[in-house]
Amino acid sequence: IIDIFRRFGFRDNRNKNRLFFLVEAVGMEEIRRAICQNAGIDFARGGETMTKLDFNDPDHGRVQLRDGTLGVHMVVPAGIFSGSDLLSVADVSEKYGDGEIRFDIEQSIYVLGVKEVNLLLSEPLFKKYKSVDSPYKNHLIACAGSQHCAFGVIENKSDSIKMAEYLEQKVPLHEGRVRMYWSGCVKGCGLHGLGDIGFEGCKVKVNGEMEGGVNISLGGKITSEGLEGYAVVKSAPLRYAHFYVETLMLEYKRVKNPYESFELFHERILKLYTPAFIGFVMKLGAYMRDKNINIEIGFSEKVNTGKNEEFEVFELGRKLYYKLSGSEAYSAYERFTNTLKNEKLQDIRMFTPHVDENLSILCERILDTKEQNRAVVFSELEELILLS
């Protein structure tokens, strides 16, 4: 492997002089073939991981241990914990458990060897740190951030708490699982790439001034062999990011199956769409709530656009036009365009005189009578739904 990297790695580019970038450029299968060829050995393949771990202990607040006792979960949102509270954990661990505690990757604590769970949970410490918190805090991770790390570009821990508390108020969930992982910079110490919803700190310009922002990603996994998420919104100002995620959570609550985790919701619904569509809908939902426009433009498991962004743009425009006006933009459609080429788009203002001007322009750009003038990617339309 080292010999392959020495010969073919990006040695002339300091920023890409890592094996990761070579694998990314040529693909894992090509790397495997090169290793076998270089070594002269046809190495056995890794095979398929048959055990799929579903990490749900924090949702129940306890885990059964091999000796019959329990490990009791203590949620520490964003890992904000004091030394005095840690001494209190040690005290209750000796009083109700076997004197041992564990930290998990999601910055929570387990008190081990507990037999009388109810007595432990009656302690004042568990009034401050719950055994089972809201779905927004049960799996919340946030790295140190700018307050304690020289690399951090946003405070991060306080930002993650504000996001979770905002969502608790606006989109309360009584069941479900949402893993929100926050990193204060690109280095990713908060494991944002593995979160259901990942946040990577960045700087953005708003009204000519630099301020904190986040890149928002979806689709990370910690089950099986894990999976890195993909970006849906880039450079979102922190002042607006919670509005965008609110759209996502409203859709999760509306469409999810009972007790369905966000990870499974993503696999069942969100994977049917392009990242560009998801990000645009997140922003569009925030814009319409800001303007008090109560129409539903979201996600469905019945999708026929085949993850083609141009088709998604046209279909969203057609649905939006119908929701705003009560009429179809054209009389008939075929392959995501109007069938009758001589048919003209009616000004939506004729049907709805007080329609939001930006949404009216959005429909026109998507459904223009002349096909060559129509928007085909969502980035052409984002300026119309910016929050201010």
N, C-alpha and C positions, 0 to 999 in steps of 0.2 A: 504494500500500500504506500509506504514512504517513497519507494522508488518511482511509483507511478506519479505521485504528487510532485516529486522532484523534477520529473521530466515534463509533465503536462500541466502542472498547477500554474496559477496566474502569478508567477514570481516577479513579474515586472510591474505589478499593481499592488502597492502596499495595503490598500484598503480591501483587496480581494485575495490576498495571499493566505488563504485558508482552504483546507480540504472541503469544507462545506460548500464553497462557491464552485469548486470543480464538480462535485456531485450534482449540484443544482443545475450546472450548465449542460452536462451530458446525460444525466439520469442514472438512477441506481442500477438499472439492468446493465448499462454499458460499463459502469465501474466494476460490477461483478464479473463481467466477461473479461475485462482487462486484467483483473486480479488473477483469475484462473489461467489466462494466457501467459502472464508474466511469471507465475509460479510453476507453470507446467503441470498443474494439478486441477482436476475437475472437482472442486470442493462441493460437498453436499449442500443443498439449499436449507435455509432456516426452517422451512415448513410453515404451517399455519398455527397460530396460537388458538388453542381450543377453549381455554378458560377465559371467559369474558367477565372481568371484575366490575361489579356495579357498586360504586362507593356511596352507600346510603346510610352509613352509621350515624352521621350527624343529624339526619332527618328524624331519627328515632330517639336520639339523646343518650343512647347506651349501646354497648356491644357485649355479647356473651363471651366470656373468657373460658379457656380450656378447663380450669379448675372449678367451674360452676359459678364463680363470682362475676361481677360486672365491671366493665370500664365505663364510667359515667362521663359524658361529654360536657364540656364547658365552652360556650361560644365566646371568643374574644374578637369582636368585630375589628377588622383591619389590623389585628395584632397589637392594639394599644392597651398596654398592661403595665401596672406599676410594681415596684419591688415589694411594697407592703402587701399588695394583693397576692403576690407570689408566696409570701410568708403565710398568708391566710390559707392558700391552697395546700401548702405543706401541713398546716395544722389539721385541716379537715381530712387530708389524706391519711394521717396517722390515726385520727379519731374514728373514721368510718371505713377506711381501706387498709391496704397493706403497706402504706408508706411510700408507694411509688406513684409517679405521675409520668405522663408521656405528652409530647408535643406532636401535632400532626402537620402535614404540609400546608394546611389551610389556616395555620396560626392559632388553632384551638388547642385546648388542653383536655386530657383524659385522666381522671382519678381512678386508679386501678384497685382491684381487690375489694370492691364494695359489695356488701350484702344487704344493707338497709338503705335502699336508694331513696325512699321517701324522707327518711331522717336527714340524709345528706342534702337533699334538695330544699329542705326547710331552713338551712343555714343562710344567714344574711348575704353571704358571698354569692349565692345563686339567685338572689334578687337582683344583683348588679350584673352578673354574667349568667345568662340563661342556659339551661341544658339544651333546649330547642328554641331557637329564635325564629324570626320571620325567614321565608325562603330567600330573601335578599341579603341576610346576614349570616345564615347558617354556613355558607361556603365562600365567604368574602375574604379575599387576599389583597393586601396592599403592602408594597415594599416601603422602605424608610422615607423616600421622597426627599425633596429639597431641604427640609428642616434638619435632617440628620445625614444627608449624603451629598457629596460634592457634585455628583453626576446628575442628581435629580433636577428636572426642569419644572416640576409642579409639586405642590405640597403632598399630594397623593393620598396619604392616610385620611386627612380631613375631607378631601374631595370624594373619596370612596364612601365615607360615612354619610356625607350630604346626599349623594346619589341614592344610597340604600334607603335613607329616611324619607326622601322625596317620593320614591317609588312605593314605600310602605303606605304613604298617605294617599297618593293618587291612584295606585293600582294594587290594592291590598289582595294578597294571595293567601288562602287558608290551607292550601296544599300545593305541592309542586316542588321543583328544585331548579335554582338558577345559580350557576357558579360565575360570579363576577370577579375577575382577576385584574388587578391594577399594577402597572409598572410605571415608575416615575420618569423613566427615560427609555431609550432604545435598547439598553443592555438587558432588560427583561427580567430583573430579579423578582418581580411579582408574578412571573409565569403567565403573562397576559396572553401568550400564544396558545395556551392550553385551556383557557377559560371558555365557558359557553359564550360569554361576552367578555372580550378582552379590551383593556384600555391602556394605551401606551402614551405617556406624557410627551408633549411637544410644545413649541411656541407658535402662536398664530397672530396675524395682524388683524385687528378690528378697529375700524375708523382711524387708521393710520398709527395705532399704538399696538405694541407687542404685549400679549398676555398669554396666560396658560391655556393649553388646549389638549386634546387627546385624539389619537387615531383609534377608531373603534373597529374591532374584529369579531367575527362569529365563527362557530364551528370547531373550536378546539376540543380535544378529548383527552381524558386520562384513563379511560377504559381500554382494555386490550393493550395494544402497543402504543397508544397515544396518537394524536394527530394535531398538527399546527393549524390554527385558525387562519382565516383570510379577511382582508380589510373590506369593510363596507362603507365606512365614512372616514375620510382623512381630514386632519386638521380642523376638528370641530372645537370651537371655543368652549371652555368649561361652562361658561354662562348659559350655553344652549344645549350642551351634551345630554343633560337629563331629560330635556324635552324630546330629543330624538329617541332615547332609550325608552321613554314612556310609550311612544308609538309601538315599539316592539313588544313591550309588556302587555299593552292593551290587546294586541293581536294574539299573543300567547294565551292570555286569559280567555279570549273569545273563542279561539279555535282548538285549544288543547283538549285532549282526552282526560278523563278523571285520573288524577295522580300521575299524569305524564310529565316527565322531566323536560326541561328546555332542550337538553341534548337530543331526546327522542323527537320532540317537536321540530327541531331543526332537521333531523333526518327525514321526517315524514312530510314536512311542509316547505321549509325555507330552502332546502336543497333543490327544489324544483325551479328556483329563480336565479338569475344572475346576481352577483354582488352589487352591481350598479342599480338594479331594480330595488333590491332590499334597502340600500342606502337612500335612494330617492324617496321611497315610500316612508321611511323613517322621518325624513325632513318634511315631506308633504303633509304627513299627519300632524307634525308639530305646527306647521304653518296654518293649517285649517283650524286647529284648536285655538291658536292665537287670534284668529279672525272670527271665532265662534261660528264656523261653518260645520254643521253636523251632518256629514255624509260619510259613508263607509267606503274607503278605498284601501283594501288591505290584501291579505294572503288567503289562498284557498288551495285545497289539495286537488282541485280540478283545474289543471293548467294545460293549455294546448300550444304554448309559445315555444316549447322546446329549448328553453334557456337561450333564445336568440334575442339579443337586446333590442334590435330594430322592431321585431314583432312585439316585444313587451312594451315599448314606447307607444306604438300605435294602439295596442289593446287598452293600455291605461288611459290614453286620450279619449278613446271611444267610450269607455266606462264613465270617465269623469264628465264628458259632455252630456251623456244620458242622465247621470245623477243630478247635474245642475239644471238641465233644461226639461227633463222628462220626455225627450225625443231622441231618436237615433240621429247621428250626424249624417249618415247616408242610408239609402233604402236597402242596400244589399252589400255584402262583403265577400271577398274571396282572397285567400292567402294574405290576410292582414292588410288589405287595401279595399277601396270601394270598387264594386264591380262595374258600375256605369261611369265611364270616364268623363262624360259630359255633364255629370251631376255636380252642382256647386254646393259648397258648404254654407249653410245658413248661419248668419251671425247669432251667436248664443244670446246676445243681449236682447234680441227680438223676443225670445221666450222668457228670459229672466232679466228684467230691466236693472235690477239692483245686484247683479252677479259681481263677485269680486273681480276687479279689473285684471289682476295678474293671472287668475285662473282662466279668465276669458282669453287672454293672450296665449296662455299655455295650450289651450285647446286648439287655437288657430295654428300655432306652430306645429303641432302634431298632426292635425287633420287638414292642413291646407289643401285647397282644391287642386293645386299643382303639386304633383307628387315630388318633383325635384326640389321643392321648397320645404318639404317636411323635415322635422327633426328626426334623427335616427338614433341618437345616443342621448342618455339622460344628462350628460354634462352640458349639453346645449341649453338645458331648461332650468338648471339649478338657480340661476340668478333671479328667477321669478318667484322663488319660494324661500328666499333668505329671511331669517328673523331679524328684527331690528329693535 
